[in-house]
Amino acid sequence: MTLSILPLANWGMGTAIIIFFAVLCVGLSALVLSFVFSGKKKDEDEVTSSEKDKI
């Protein structure tokens, strides 16, 4: 009778997998944001060689 109450799913392993994928998603999102915000910003005062040719 006691064996019929046992759960059919291993909730510990399922929770671990969900936590793993949550950490993975947060890490990948942080990586993408770091790529986005680390782009070189163009100085408005600086004139590039291609812009010098136009002048």
Sine and cosine of phi, psi and omega as CSV:
sin_phi,cos_phi,sin_psi,cos_psi,sin_omega,cos_omega
0.00,0.00,-0.60,0.80,-0.03,-1.00
-0.92,0.40,-0.56,0.83,-0.03,-1.00
-0.92,0.38,-0.39,0.92,-0.01,-1.00
-0.97,0.26,-0.24,0.97,0.00,-1.00
-1.00,0.02,-0.26,0.97,-0.05,-1.00
-0.88,0.47,0.65,-0.76,0.01,-1.00
-0.94,0.33,0.47,-0.88,-0.01,-1.00
-1.00,-0.02,-0.07,1.00,-0.01,-1.00
-0.85,-0.53,0.52,-0.85,0.07,-1.00
-1.00,-0.05,1.00,-0.09,-0.10,-0.99
-0.93,0.36,-0.47,0.88,0.02,-1.00
-0.90,0.44,-0.73,0.69,-0.01,-1.00
-0.94,0.35,-0.63,0.78,0.03,-1.00
-0.90,0.44,-0.65,0.76,0.04,-1.00
-0.91,0.42,-0.65,0.76,0.01,-1.00
-0.89,0.45,-0.65,0.76,0.00,-1.00
-0.93,0.38,-0.66,0.75,0.03,-1.00
-0.90,0.44,-0.68,0.73,0.03,-1.00
-0.90,0.44,-0.65,0.76,0.04,-1.00
-0.86,0.51,-0.75,0.67,-0.02,-1.00
-0.94,0.35,-0.52,0.85,0.07,-1.00
-0.91,0.41,-0.70,0.71,0.04,-1.00
-0.91,0.42,-0.63,0.78,0.03,-1.00
-0.89,0.46,-0.70,0.71,0.01,-1.00
-0.90,0.43,-0.67,0.75,0.03,-1.00
-0.90,0.43,-0.67,0.74,0.02,-1.00
-0.89,0.45,-0.70,0.72,0.01,-1.00
-0.92,0.38,-0.60,0.80,0.06,-1.00
-0.90,0.43,-0.66,0.75,0.04,-1.00
-0.90,0.44,-0.61,0.79,0.04,-1.00
-0.90,0.43,-0.71,0.70,0.02,-1.00
-0.89,0.45,-0.68,0.73,0.02,-1.00
-0.90,0.44,-0.60,0.80,0.03,-1.00
-0.92,0.39,-0.59,0.81,0.08,-1.00
-0.92,0.40,-0.65,0.76,-0.04,-1.00
-0.91,0.41,-0.72,0.70,-0.10,-0.99
-1.00,0.06,-0.09,1.00,0.00,-1.00
-0.99,-0.14,0.09,1.00,0.01,-1.00
-0.89,0.45,0.52,-0.86,-0.01,-1.00
-0.94,0.35,0.74,-0.67,0.04,-1.00
-1.00,-0.07,0.70,-0.72,-0.02,-1.00
-0.99,0.12,0.80,-0.61,0.04,-1.00
-0.96,0.27,0.74,-0.67,0.00,-1.00
-0.95,0.32,-0.48,0.88,-0.01,-1.00
-0.98,0.21,-0.41,0.91,-0.06,-1.00
-0.99,0.14,0.76,-0.65,0.02,-1.00
-0.96,-0.28,0.82,-0.58,-0.01,-1.00
-0.99,0.17,0.21,-0.98,-0.05,-1.00
-0.90,0.43,-0.56,0.83,0.01,-1.00
-0.94,0.35,-0.54,0.84,0.04,-1.00
-0.97,0.25,-0.47,0.88,0.05,-1.00
-0.92,0.40,-0.59,0.81,0.01,-1.00
-0.90,0.43,-0.52,0.86,-0.03,-1.00
-0.96,0.26,-0.42,0.91,-0.08,-1.00
-0.98,0.21,0.00,0.00,0.00,0.00
